[in-house]
Amino acid sequence: MTFDIERFRGAALAPRQATVPVPDLAHWFNDAPAEWIVRGLTGEEIARSNEASARHKLVGVAVEALASASAAQAQQTEALKELLGYGASVPEDLAKRLDHLVFCSIQPVIDRDIAVRLFSHYPVVAFTLTNKILELTGLGADVGKAPHSTATPA
């Protein structure tokens, strides 16, 4: 029993996807079903997420450097860092999960601000979504499905 490298090389592989019901967010889906589509992480995204702790500290230092040393501005600086998800109180696991949600949300596509807001106000929904992302990642690629095409310049 050997690994068939040529067959592996020629296989159509695409990230696994799942549609996750999010009834707690139904208010923001207008007339559409309250569903969030996510996919599994790539190897690069896993590595980037694992570096979240170092990046988290670096952004915090950068935000502090932009503010002056006055006490009022120091409070504003810390509030800004917390709002962006880079404050001292943000656990490493949460920093990773923020990245996971931003990287792997297919519909809707979100940015970090939305991920922070979702984790702040709907933590169970956010953890459910990131747990599904980790589950899909663990299952590996979806064999036999062509990856989504990307836009090509004219």
N, C-alpha and C positions, 0 to 999 in steps of 0.2 A: 504494500500500500504506500504509494508515494504522492506527494503534493504535485498536482498538475499545474505547473507554472504557466504554461501557454494558455490553458483554459482560464486560469485566474486572470492573466493579463488581458485576455479578450472579452471577459465578462462585462456586461452592462451593469454597473453598480451605481446606486443612488442612495443618498441618506434616507433612512427610514423616517416616515412621517406619521403623525397621529393627530386626530381631531379630538380635542378635549372639551367636554361640555363645561361651561363656566356660568351656571345659572345665577350666581351671585352678582355677575356683571351684566345681566340682561338689560338693565336700564340704559346701558351705553351701546347697545347693538342695534338700536332703532328697530326696524322690521325684520332684521336678519336673525337667524338662530344664534343663541349665545354660545358660540364655539370658538376656541382658540386653536390654531393649527401650529404645531411645533415639529421640529425635526431633531435628529441626533446630532451630537457634536462631531466635528472633524478632529483629527489629531492635533492640528495647529490650534484650534479653538480650545482644546483641553489644556494645552501648554500655556496659552495666553491666560486662561482662567486660573491656572495654577500659579501664575505670576501675579495674580490680583493683589496679594498682600504687599508685595514690593511696590507695585504701581500705586496702590492705595496710599502708602506712606509718601511716595514721591509727589503725588498730586496734592496731598495735604500740606507738604512742605512748600510746594509751589504757591498754593493759595495763601499760605501764611506770608510768604515773601512778597506777595503783591499788596498786602495790607501793611499799614504802618504800625508802630508799636503802641499807639494809644490804647487805653483800656476799652473804650467804646468800640473801636475798630477791631480789637481782638475778639470781642464777643460776636461781632458781626462776622468775622472771619470764621470762627468756629461754627456759627449757625449756617454759613454758606457751605462749609465742608460737610456738615451733617445733611443739608438739603441735597447735595450732589452725591451723597452716599460715600463720602471719603472721610468722615469724621472719625475721631478716636474711638467712638463707641461702636463702629461697624465691625462685627466679627468677620474673620477670614472666610468662613463658610458663606456668609451672606454676600460678601464681595464677589466670590466665585459665582454664586447663584445669580447675582445681578448680571454678570457677563453671560452666563448660560442663557438667560431669558432674552437678552438683547441679541445675541448671536443666532438663536434658534427659533425665534418667533417668526413664522412665515406669514400668518394672517391673524392678527394685525402685525405689521412691521412696527417695532417700537424702538425708542432710544433709551438711554440710561435714565433720563428724568422720569419717563413713564414707568420703567422697571422699579425705580426707587419708590415712586408713588404707589404702585401696585403692592409692593412688599410692605409699605407703611400702613395702607388702609385695608388691604385684602390679603393678609399674609398666608392664610390657608390656601387660597386660590393660587398665589404665587408659588408656594412650595409644591402644590399639586402639579403645576406646570413644569417646574424644574425637576421634580421627581420623574415625570414622564420623559423629559429630555434625557435624563441619565439612564432610564430604562431603555429608551431607543438607542442610545449610544452603546450600551452594553450588548445589544442584539446585533450590532454591526450593520453593514450596508444591506440594502434591499436588493437581492440578486434578481436580475432579469428585467429590471426597470431602467429605462434610459434616464440619465440625469437631466434635470431641467436645463433647457438651453439658456445661454446667456446672450445678452444683446451684443450684436456685432456691429462695428462701425460700417457705415455705408460706403 
